[in-house]
Amino acid sequence: MCVKYENKKNNEKRGECAMAQYVVEIKNEEKIEKEKNEEMTMESLFEELFGTKAKVRTFIFLLSHPTYEYTTQDIVKYTGLSRVSVSQALKKFIEYGIVEITRRVGRAEFYRINVMSPIVEAYDLMDRKITEYIIKKELSSSVQAV
C-alpha cells in the first residue's frame, strides 16, 4: 500500500512507493558522482606529480643520477628550466617522498631522488616494462622484414 508524501521544498506530492524509488535514484546518482570524483582524483594526482615539463624534466634528471646530490641551481643549470619551476617541482616531490633533502650547506639544500619511494619504484618498473615491450616489438618487426 502506497502512502502520499508531500515534499514542501519542491512542492511535490509522491506516494511512498514513488518516494522509495526516488531515494534509490538519488543514491545511484551520488554513487556515480563519487566514482567520477575518484577517477578525477587519480588523474589529478598524476597531473599534480608529473603534469608539467619542469616536473618531468626534474624527475628524469634526478632519476638518471640516483647517487648524486644536486642543489636547485645545479638542476636549473643542467635542465635549462627556470629556478621557480624547479623549486616548485622539488617541493611537490619532497611532499610525496619522491625526492629527499640529503644535506644543507649554508642556505643551499642538496636533493637526491629517493630510490626507496614506492612511486619511484613503480616508475622504474613501468619504464622497464615499456622498454621490454618496445624491444620485443622492434625485434619482431625486424624478423618479419627479413
C-alpha positions in Angstrom: 0.0 0.0 0.0 1.4 3.4 -1.0 1.1 6.4 1.2 1.0 10.0 0.0 4.1 12.1 0.7 4.4 15.9 0.2 7.8 17.5 -0.3 7.1 21.1 0.7 10.6 22.2 -0.5 9.9 21.2 -4.2 6.1 21.4 -3.8 5.8 17.8 -5.0 3.4 15.1 -3.9 4.5 11.5 -4.2 3.4 8.1 -3.0 5.6 6.2 -0.5 6.5 3.7 -3.3 7.4 6.5 -5.6 9.4 8.1 -2.9 11.4 4.9 -2.2 12.2 4.8 -6.0 13.2 8.4 -5.8 15.6 7.8 -2.9 17.2 4.9 -4.8 17.7 7.1 -7.9 19.3 9.8 -5.7 21.7 7.2 -4.1 22.6 5.9 -7.6 23.4 9.4 -8.8 25.5 10.0 -5.7 27.4 6.7 -6.3 28.1 7.6 -9.9 29.3 11.1 -8.9 31.5 9.6 -6.2 33.1 7.2 -8.8 33.7 10.1 -11.2 35.3 12.1 -8.4 37.6 9.2 -7.5 38.7 8.8 -11.2 39.3 12.5 -11.4 41.3 12.4 -8.2 43.6 9.7 -9.6 44.1 11.7 -12.8 44.6 14.9 -10.8 47.2 13.2 -8.6 49.2 12.0 -11.6 49.0 15.5 -13.2 49.9 17.1 -9.8 53.1 14.9 -9.7 54.1 14.9 -13.4 51.8 17.4 -15.2 54.4 19.9 -16.2 57.5 19.9 -18.3 59.5 21.1 -15.3 58.3 18.3 -13.1 59.0 15.6 -15.8 62.5 17.0 -16.6 63.5 17.4 -12.9 62.3 13.9 -12.1 64.0 12.3 -15.1 67.2 14.2 -14.4 67.4 13.1 -10.8 66.3 9.6 -11.6 69.2 9.4 -14.2 71.7 10.2 -11.5 70.4 8.5 -8.4 73.6 8.5 -6.4 74.3 12.2 -6.9 73.1 15.2 -4.9 72.2 18.5 -6.6 71.2 21.9 -5.5 68.3 23.7 -7.1 70.9 25.8 -9.0 72.6 22.6 -10.3 69.3 21.3 -11.6 68.5 24.6 -13.2 71.9 24.6 -14.9 71.6 21.0 -16.3 68.0 21.0 -17.3 67.6 24.5 -18.7 64.5 25.1 -16.5 63.7 28.2 -14.5 64.6 28.3 -10.8 60.9 28.8 -9.9 59.8 25.8 -11.9 62.5 23.6 -10.4 61.7 24.8 -6.9 58.0 24.1 -7.3 58.8 20.6 -8.7 61.1 19.8 -5.9 58.6 21.0 -3.3 55.9 18.7 -4.7 58.4 15.7 -5.0 59.5 16.2 -1.4 55.9 16.3 -0.2 55.3 12.9 -1.9 58.6 11.3 -0.8 60.0 11.1 -4.3 62.9 13.4 -3.6 64.8 13.8 -0.3 66.9 16.6 1.1 70.2 15.0 1.8 72.0 17.9 3.5 72.3 21.7 3.8 75.3 23.8 3.3 74.6 27.4 4.3 71.3 28.2 2.7 71.8 25.7 -0.1 69.9 22.4 0.1 71.0 19.3 -1.7 68.5 16.9 -3.3 68.6 13.3 -4.4 65.9 11.0 -5.8 64.5 8.7 -3.1 65.1 5.3 -4.7 63.1 3.7 -1.9 60.0 5.7 -2.7 57.1 3.4 -3.9 56.4 6.0 -6.6 60.0 5.9 -7.9 59.9 2.1 -7.8 56.7 2.0 -9.7 58.0 4.4 -12.3 61.2 2.3 -12.7 59.1 -0.9 -13.2 56.9 0.8 -15.7 59.9 2.1 -17.6 61.5 -1.3 -17.7 58.2 -2.9 -19.0 57.8 -0.3 -21.7 61.4 -0.7 -22.8 60.9 -4.5 -22.9 57.7 -4.1 -25.0 59.4 -1.7 -27.5 62.4 -4.0 -27.8 60.2 -7.1 -28.5 58.1 -5.1 -30.9 61.2 -3.9 -32.8 62.7 -7.4 -32.9 59.5 -8.9 -34.2 59.3 -6.2 -36.9 62.9 -6.8 -38.0 62.4 -10.6 -38.1 59.3 -10.2 -40.2 61.2 -7.8 -42.6 63.9 -10.4 -43.2 
